[in-house]
Amino acid sequence: MANSRPTVVIGFLGLNLDATGSRRWDRWRPSVDLCRQEDLIVDRFELIATRASAKLAESVRTDIAAVSPETEVRLHFVEFEDAWDFGEVFEKTDAFVRSLELEPEREDYLVHITTGTHVVQICLFLLVETRRIPARLLQTSPPRRAGAERGTVQVIDLDLSKYDRLAQRFRREQEERLSSLKGGIATRNAEFNRLIERIERVAVASRAPLLLLGPTGAGKSQLARRIFELKRSGARLEGPFVEVNCAVLRGEGAMSTLFGHKRGAFTGAVSDRQGLLRTANGGLLFLDEVGELGLDEQAMLLRALEERRFLPVGSDREVESDFQLIAGTNRDLRTAVARGRFREDLLARIDLWSFSLPGLSERPEDIEPNLEWELERFEERHGFRASFNREARERFLGFATSREALWKGNFRDFGAALVRMATLAPAGRIDVATVEEELERLRRAWAAPALETSKVLERHLDSEAIARLDRFDRVQLEDVLAVCERSRSLSDAGRTLFACSRTLKASSNDADRLRKYLARFRLDWKRVHASGGEVSS
């Protein structure tokens, strides 16, 4: 280990291993031993100790001088109130190293990590790994065979290619996890990619409930299944993936489907039923459209999440199930809580990790990679390949990424459009005519039903008055009338409708503002409210 530049070792005194005594030369003492290695010349040893161990430190310095006269030993005393306090040890060790005013351009540095407490060794490693100490690590070991004169030393360079390969492997594994969460699609939207990275970190590290928010067709169900596959591949889950669409659960059947029942619990219960929560034991339960659950089912679900126990319908004996929950919804659950339709305590329980999935129209950069993915999936399912000619591809992508493309059903609309074009493509080649036919179909499907008269408007205006309304006024008036119908008084309706704007004024009369608004359409509060229920006195 010959070097033209001076070699400097930084290390702590070993209170036990470096101990002195009459038979000290019969023992392996790491601080002394590293200075008598044939292939390691230590020019200077910056030896750190405490005042309480000053006598031992002086003895070690004397012994080093005996075996390696060329080594200069400089003693430094650093005091710790608690040598096992990580924060204190790291801070004081860092401050000491900075006080040395190291010169890496002129000297080579080695940090000895064999001596000192585990806390000290970890702090030294971190200081080297973060390059706060411009050094390599030095590890000493006792003789490998009895009677050997010296132990061994190993220099560990954290910049070696071996370390780089490890770092690259970890990065590659994370990239594979991210790719699996995205279904193998090379998405380009930066915000969506950051979202997937956060989901990956949480999915790997936590078994707490996840809440996936987003419009219908944004991919909540597919993402939930990919999270399950990711966790199962890492041996974090052993049970099955169980998916439930809460929007189709109604009445007694909802309780039975989720929590199971005992035979005879109700008419038609001819045998015991396990229930989907028990089926998901050890695995992952995905409750899609969780906002559609009834309040009774919400209460049972909350207990099952908190205690891992619940009562099947008609049973007096609790059952257990330990599952991870992912909930999905396209509703604003906080608004549902305010209206008494969703339990606040359940929302608090499932909202620890919430992620909002953007709609397809918010990710125009991802239209093209998803197009390729959908065509590959079509080939897998139908056994033949369909592709666009150049003009057809440019026409479809131009439309799909424009403002004209609403993608109301998000990826469901997108996938269905590609399936139709691939199916109708002459000889598997999607041409411009096929694209134009599909675009016209999408426009018709997305046409706003604005000319369809709402029931609310019909209750208060005749057909001629409705026909004279601008589309802007239709939407606004419909909402105003709906609020009036369910409000207890004119003032209550005014406070609801002008809740934001009234805070910007020193004084306001919400009832008068609402009365004047209704008068624009020749409407009267009492008649409007009477159509929605009893008139408030």
Helices and strands as residue ranges (DSSP letters): E 7-12, G 24-26, H 30-33, G 34-36, E 44-49, G 51-53, H 54-67, E 72-77, H 86-99, E 108-112, H 118-129, E 136-141, E 152-156, H 161-181, H 190-205, E 210-213, H 220-233, E 241-245, G 246-248, H 251-259, H 276-279, E 284-288, G 290-292, H 295-307, E 309-310, E 319-320, E 324-329, H 333-338, H 344-350, E 353-356, G 360-362, G 364-366, H 367-382, E 387-388, H 390-400, H 411-424, G 426-428, E 429-430, H 432-446, G 449-451, H 455-458, H 463-467, H 471-486, H 490-497, G 501-504, H 510-520, H 525-532
